[in-house]
Amino acid sequence: MEMSGGSRLDPYVDRYAARTHGMTTSEIRALFAVANRPEIISMGGGSPNVSALPLEALGEMTAKLIAERGAQALQYMGGQGDSRLRELICGVMALEGIDASPDDVVVTVGSQQALDVVSRIFLDPGDVVIAEAPSYVGALGTFTQYQADVVHVAMDDAGLVPSALRDAIARIGREGRRAKFLYTVPNYHNPAGITLVESRRDEILEICAEAGLLVLEDNPYGLLGFDGPPLPALRSRVSEGVIYLGSFSKIFASGVRVGWVLAPPGVKEKLVMASEATTLCPVALSQYVVAEFLAHHPWQEQVKVFRELYRARRDACLDALAASFPAGSSWTHPTGGFYIWVTLPEGVDAKAMLPRAIQGRVAYVPGVGFYADGQGRRNLRLAYSLPEPDRIREGVRRLAGVLAEELEIAATFGTTSSGAAHE
Amino acid sequence: MSDLGHVLVLAGGVSFEREVSLSSGRRVSDALTHLGVEVELVDIDAYLLPRLTSDPPAAVFLAVHGVEGEDGALRDALDVAGVPYVGATGSAARLAFDKAIAKAVVARAGVRTPPSVALQHAAFRDLGGAVLLERVVGRLGLPLVVKPARGGSALGVSVVREAADLPQAMVNCYSYDSVALLERHVSGTELAVSVIDTGDGPVALPAVEIAPVTGTFDYAARYTAGMTEYHAPARLDNELATAAAEMAVTAHRALGLRDLSRTDLIVTAGGTIEYLETNVSPGMTATSLLPLAAAAAGIDLGTLCRDLLQRAVTRGVSTPGAPA
């Protein structure tokens, strides 16, 4: 193979769309490829603890489903999703105070596809999306692929700060730009582990309504609170102006890839068309499995099992952090969900520290990935959902050792870094 | 079918180059399968040694990069297990894998290499980070390349153009390895010269010229097709091409390597060639340099790997800890 004219090893390189230009492999992907090895205690990915499901019963249920209704479950279906499942989804949302019609629900391939279709129908290149600081990395990736600009708004321990939201909207307006929606995870935030307090919820909705800003409420963890009944969703307070995203990934199983959107009727029509263009229909077999689980299994009891399991893991993680992390670090205290957001002492860069952590056989997600603007260098996300409590304690202990070494290196070279915690 | 017998391609492991290694391993394994070789792709984990004992292969091809594949330990373990393998012995791999040591060994053989210092973190801690860095910059000048002494795929490597960026580059580097190599940056044309030895002594394949689109041959530029333009053979006059080939063969010999290696060089605007490093387990992915060089020489990758495996079988087991 003579290549004296030069080859870039990809004959299509000049044909890709502009939106692919950021799609390169990266060091961080290389590091995560190692993090999944069993030798490493990974508190990186937010994986649900699916081994706590009644797997044998689910196996029988699925076998019966295919034997008795395989002709439907293995066939195409309507793009909006199975009508029986949509009815059952309304029952799930009712637990968070939402009064919805199955007609306004669109089933999607996980709520990640919901993010994609919502972005597709609303975002033109250069549009602005307002999001919490930090925000879910998967949503940021989707907004970026639609060439939107993300403007972050501060959170404090009570969630999104209303005055900061007002300021951001005003600033975007002054710049002559147009914000299309506020993307928010109000409950047990990913990655911050923070919940928007009740007293701010109406105010946030009012600010957005005044500004003509849609609210994209992403609520995969809403039923996984450790203290008391589920918090009423933003969508439960208003019937217009909010597009609600739900998911079975965290309350049932992430591998079925079933999520949904609840949207006002006009929006819903466009979502169905956009979704059909992507997948024709959501996965029929998965929808049937979820519907059977909701209809015939004590699924709310299963959610209780998950809650207790995650509570024990959160406690293990918080206890270990308190016991071993150095002065100058701080972390959030989630009341539900999967994540603790850690702020490291001044001068430590969590992304730069990751190779050392992996050599120390522990993994996390560096904070910078949760911002579109380079903040978060001092932050990292710990997901406590998957490892056993003892492994979590050991993982945090290892991480504290890694951090001590990194602090020593940072002290030697006098590095400083910018980037705030959740404010 | 091949008469080579059952062979294993080892790939993966817990190194930072796990993903690259798996990709290399699959490519080698596919190429061998295509030739009818009975081959199996195996990860490096606690099951490996028992497996080598219970079902010993005729030989092993190491597509393992980074610490596990190149620091010599796995090669020593294969010697102990009594399994022949393709490539350098453990002790030779250790020499080559440490860039600071390799530079010294190769320089002794008369090869030019940019001036550099290799420093443990403890040196900075004990002597004062800021003062020592200042002296290093004073001596070597800017820009500087900061790289982990042991590691590959440009992980942890920074090109530092301003002194103010040096402290963070040091922190990034020490996260990968306890020894940092600070090397004077030499600008010019980057070359990779692969060397193979299928029994008649080490021979250089055509040099591959590397022209990253962004100007920096970092991790993304190495493994994202489209981000780097390669010229094989490199656009060099005959004299420079011969000099580059000789330099790679000299490095291969000086480091006591076997079978295959890849040496990275820079040709300056003034026409001098500087040695950077040698890899004992070169990448074999779709964007890797040795396969490009082999293709430019009209050598089929599968045939090359099969011949090297055959050579390993003929050579037999190395004595554990044998000198390079």
Interface residues (C-beta under 8 A of the other chain):
Chain A: M1 E2 M3 S4 G5 G6 S7 R8 L9 D10 Y12 V13 Y16 T24 T25 S26 E27 R29 A30 L31 A33 V34 R37 E39 I40 D349 A352 M353 L354 P355 R356 I358 E406 E408 I409 A410 T412 F413 G414 T415
Chain B: V14 S15 F16 E17 R18 E19 V20 L22 H121 F124 R125 G129 A130 L133 S153 L155 G156 P167 Q168 M170 V171 N172 Y174 S175 Y176 A211 V213 Y219 A220 Y223 T224 A225 G226 M227 T228 E229 Y230 H231 A232 P233 R235 A286 T287 L292 A295 A296
